[in-house]
Amino acid sequence: MIIKNTAVTLITILLCCSCASRPVVPPVSDELAQFVEQTNSHRELADLQYFLKRHGVQDVIPLNQILKQGTDWKSKQQPQYAIPDRTLWPKMVRTLKLMQRFIIPSVGPVEVVSGFRTQKYNLLAGGARRSKHLEFAALDVIPRSSTDREALHKTLLALWRLHGKNLEMGLGLYGSNRFHIDTGGHRIWRG
């Protein structure tokens, strides 16, 4: 009886200590909260938030943006959000550090319109077969302020030339102010 009570007490202490060391996770958007409720992915989301916080990138881009599959999710009849497998999380840390250190200081505040994608969504959206969005390493981004596309592309190209190889930076430049950033290999394209 004493051994059993001691074991229960030790387990309780360990659980309390592990919970106490975990920071309170910030609130998420209503839409993401609804997705989490519907998919019963509370634990995964909390763990991802904690993982990003531990790596110092939790405030670079709002979580609801990096988990957003794309802008046409309704017409594709797919969920607006998707949560990647834990094994992929370190890849987004690298991409968020690139955003934090180089992209945002150079182009200003941004909004992510596509982050992680499921295979199904990526296929329906016409994404590349080996898209870095599938690996949780890519973000499609638009500047929040009105920016001349030519100036934006010039700035991004300069960053890619200067830091792209060392950071394994992928850069996609599109016809609008939308652009693609990833850390899945040094390459560039225009879409």
N, C-alpha and C positions, 0 to 999 in steps of 0.2 A: 504494500500500500504506500509506504514512504517513497519507494523507488518510482512508482507510477506518478505520484504527486510531484516529485522532483522533476521528472521528465516533462510533465505538462507545464510546470513552472518555467523550465528552461526554454521550451518551445515558445511559450508566450513571451518571454523576455526577448528572445531572438526575433520574433515577428515584430514586436513593438520597436525594437532598435532598428530593424531594417526599414520599417515604415517611417520612423522618425527621421532617418537620414535622407529619405527621398523628399525633394522639395514639392511644394504644392504646384500642381500644373496649372498653367494659365487657361482661362476660358477660351472656347473655340466659337466659331460662327454658328448661328442657329442651324444653317443648312448642314454643316459638318456634324453638329451634335445630333441632328435627326438621322443622318446616315449611320452614325455610330450606334445609335439606339436601335435602328432597324436591323443592323448587321451584327449586333451584340459584340462590337469590337472595342469596348471600353478599355480593356486591359492593354490591347495593342496600341491604341492611341496614347494612353498614359505612358506606356513604356517608350514609345517613339518620342514624345515630348521630353521625357527625362533624358533620353539618349542625346537628343539635339542640345539640350541644356548643358549636359556634361561636357559636350564638345564646343561649347561657346557659340553656337550658331542659331539658338532658338529664336532670336529676335531679328534675324536678317530678312526673312520673308515669312509672312504669316502661314501657319501650318495648313489652313484651309486652301491656300493657293498652291502649295507644293504637292498637295494630295489631289488636286483638281485634274481630272483626266483631260478636259478640253472644253472648248466653248460650245461645241455642237452635241453634247451628251444627250440632250433631250431628243433630237432628231435621230440619233443613233440608237435610241431606246436603251441606253446604258446608264449606270449610276454616275452621278456627277463626280463622286470621289472614289478612290481606291487606296487601300493601305498595303504597302509592299511588304514582302517577307523580310524578316529581321536581318537576314544575311546581306541584304542590299543597302541597309541604312548607312554604312560608312561611305558609300559612293556619294550620297547626297551631302554628307558633311563636306567632302572635297569641293563639290559644286557650290555650296553655300559659302564656303570660305573664299572661293574665287569671286563670287558676287560681292561679298562683304569687302574684300580687299581691293578689287580692281573695277568691277563693273559699276556698282552703285556710286562710288566716289567720282567716276568719270562721266556717267550719263544721268545721274540723279536718281530720285526715287522711281521704282518700277513696280509693275503689277505682273504677276505670273498668270498666264492664261492656260497653260498646260504644264503639268508636272508629271507625276507618276501615271502610267497607263497600263491597263491590263492588256493581255494579248488580244482579247476580243475587241476591245475598244480601238486599239491601235490598228487592227485589221480593217474595221469598219470606217475608221477615219482616214484610211489611205496612208498610214504611217509606214516608214521604212521597216522592212522585215527584221532588221537588227537595230532598231531604234534604241537609243540610249535612254529614252523615256521608260522603256520596259525594265531597265536596270536601276531605275531611281537615281540616275546620274544626270538628267537633262531637265532644262526649264525653257519653255517658250515664254518670252517676256515682251512687254511693251512699256515704254517710258510713261510715267504719269503726267509729265508736262509735255506740252506740244513741242516737238523737236523736229527740226529739219531732217528728213531722211538721209540726205547726202552727208550732212554733218555727223549724224549718228553713226552711219556706216564707216565714215572716215575714222571716228574715235574708236569704234570696235575693232576695225582692221589694225589700227596702230597698237592696241592692246594685244591683239592676237599675234602680231609680228614680234612684239617685245617679250611677251610672257607665254605665248601659246605652247611652245615646244616643252618648256620646263613644267608647265601645269597640265599638259596633255589636254589642252583646250580645243574643243570642237566649237566652231562658230558657223551658224547658218544665218544668212542675211536674206530677208524676204522683201517683196515689193512694197510693203507698207513699213511702218515703224516696228513691226514685230520682228524679233530676232530669237535665235536659239543659242543656248549656252550649255555645254556639258564638259565633263572631265573624263571622257571615255576614249580619248585619242586625238592627237594633233592633226586637224583637218579643217577644211573650210568649204563652204558651198553657198550658192545663191539659189533661192527658190522663187 
